[in-house]
Amino acid sequence: MADTDFDVLIIGGGPGGYVAAIRAAQLGLKTAVVEKADLGGICLNWGCIPTKALLRSSELFHTMENAGSYGLSAKGVGFDLAKVVERSRAVSGRLTRGVGHLMKKNKVTVIDGEGKLAGPGKVAVTGKGKGDYAARHIILATGARPRVLPGLEPDKKLIWTYFEAMVPEKMPKSLIIVGSGAIGIEFASFYRAFGVEVTVVEMLPQILPVEDEEIAGLARKQFEKQGIRIITSATVKSVDKVKNGLTATVEEAKGKTQQIAAERMISAVGVVGNVEDVGLEALGVKTANGVVVADGFGRTNVAGVYAIGDVAGPPLLAHKASHEGVVCVEKIAGLADVHPVDKLKIPGCTYCRPQIASVGLTEKRAREQGHQVKVGRFPFLANGKAIALGEDQGLVKTIFDAATGQLLGAHMVGAEVTELIQGFVVAMNLETTEQELMHAIFPHPTLSEMMHESVLDAYGRVIHM
Ligand SMILES: Cc1cc2nc3c(=O)[nH]c(=O)nc-3n(C[C@H](O)[C@H](O)[C@H](O)COP(=O)(O)OP(=O)(O)OC[C@H]3O[C@@H](n4cnc5c(N)ncnc54)[C@H](O)[C@@H]3O)c2cc1C
């Protein structure tokens, strides 16, 4: 007879759910995860990982096409889209299987099926693992799905969501991407690198709307140089479908309307939480703006019910989901000194070319919050390693509170910045001030030296500029 009684039962096996399960098991809690599709969730199957595999192919293709600038020759450079996609799926499959092994290793019970709250401490599962389960603590980690705008309903053929965009059968000649958040911009980079005519339509005045204005502006210039057409302060009013393509009517804030024809469209206008059909209403679990309302420990308004990850609201990032999972089960286990998740210290990365990475307050937000700021900047143009790599476009920007020297935010655009940002994340977590950062020794030659120089610049001490 299968086990049906647990200390912790988690609905959803994405990076929120499976990481929470491992940590719960480490803490000696009898744990189960209910998953209706594949372990690893969107992140491993349809998000972070497969997109990075696709982007690796497009980056290499770009580098090979530019072999001449490195004194190399690469003749007949081409690509096989089916193989590019196959590799991405294989990378995803490998990691998903890995999560299965981790569940076994940690003695977490995996229940195949769809879970629903069925009363206090109760979860009903339909599907292969059908049954009634009990748990003292139930964590909702059901994730999110693409937001659908009226008139832009994805049909999987002409209008894609990220699901179809990740497994194209044929490279379209032209593509309209609606929405310029991380997902939209990563697809813009991928498709443009393979020669697709890409138009990005963004409702707000700035692409990558959550990023620092200056950084987003520099990124935009680079994208436009690569031939990506960007229209901001604009909305897609309607779409007319034809046999193998569509025409979008795009209205700009200035009142100007234009028709843009393309073979395919990707709707990348955000995601909505999977809050339906999980039994929230029966228990009276509060939702707002399409997500479950939870505190810094994942606790909802109903005792014994928790929410983590995308279903608990932004930022919609895998590492945020995982961290929330860890904090949630540590609190459940009664560990001392568990800190609530501090959203300000969650880094965000976009793996386009050039990459974008940030943590903390943007310059605008810092000023809006009343900080007197000191801002440091250091361009890739002046960094030896960047020049040697052939990647001399980009900027590292740091923002400090002028009165206290507290690092308020760091923002970067350029090659490999997604690997650099963690230095500033650690610094912010340690409540580092400019003094410690200035005294730290950075290895030479590295891109990380720009982090140092940016801090020095904020205090009028920059060396290589
Ligand atoms: C194209 C794309 C690229 C992305 N790139 C990045 C990136 O580079 N970095 C980053 O940090 N984030 C990225 N994200 C976001 C990231 O994927 C999500 O933030 C992350 O997956 C959220 O984790 P989660 O555990 O909350 O939910 P999910 O990963 O969505 O997992 C939820 C799981 O719950 C299951 N489920 C739902 N309802 C039920 C139910 N009733 N019963 C049983 N199972 C259920 C689902 O099948 C799913 O497996 C990307 C997203 C997309 C779409």
The ligand as an ORCA input file, in Angstrom:
! r2SCAN-3c Opt
* xyz 0 1
  C      10.990     30.814    -22.075
  C      11.318     31.001    -20.627
  C      12.605     31.258    -20.239
  C      12.912     31.424    -18.894
  N      14.197     31.676    -18.548
  C      14.499     31.854    -17.251
  C      15.834     32.083    -16.846
  O      16.747     32.116    -17.666
  N      16.093     32.240    -15.533
  C      15.095     32.196    -14.593
  O      15.385     32.338    -13.404
  N      13.818     31.989    -14.944
  C      13.500     31.808    -16.246
  N      12.217     31.560    -16.594
  C      11.184     31.526    -15.527
  C      11.219     30.194    -14.802
  O      11.054     29.146    -15.717
  C      10.134     30.172    -13.753
  O      10.254     31.300    -12.922
  C      10.229     28.929    -12.892
  O      10.085     27.774    -13.671
  C       9.154     28.951    -11.800
  O       9.267     27.800    -11.035
  P       8.005     27.204    -10.271
  O       8.510     26.010     -9.563
  O       7.345     28.270     -9.515
  O       6.976     26.778    -11.411
  P       7.111     25.872    -12.702
  O       8.491     25.730    -13.155
  O       6.106     26.420    -13.648
  O       6.642     24.455    -12.189
  C       5.327     24.211    -11.801
  C       5.046     22.731    -11.936
  O       3.803     22.445    -11.342
  C       3.109     21.500    -12.125
  N       1.706     21.644    -11.807
  C       0.895     22.708    -11.998
  N      -0.329     22.487    -11.483
  C      -0.297     21.250    -10.952
  C      -1.251     20.449    -10.279
  N      -2.475     20.887    -10.017
  N      -0.881     19.210     -9.883
  C       0.368     18.737    -10.124
  N       1.310     19.452    -10.769
  C       0.984     20.700    -11.163
  C       3.476     21.874    -13.556
  O       3.318     20.775    -14.427
  C       4.943     22.270    -13.389
  O       5.806     21.173    -13.586
  C      11.889     31.351    -17.924
  C      10.580     31.076    -18.308
  C      10.293     30.898    -19.637
  C       8.891     30.595    -20.034
*
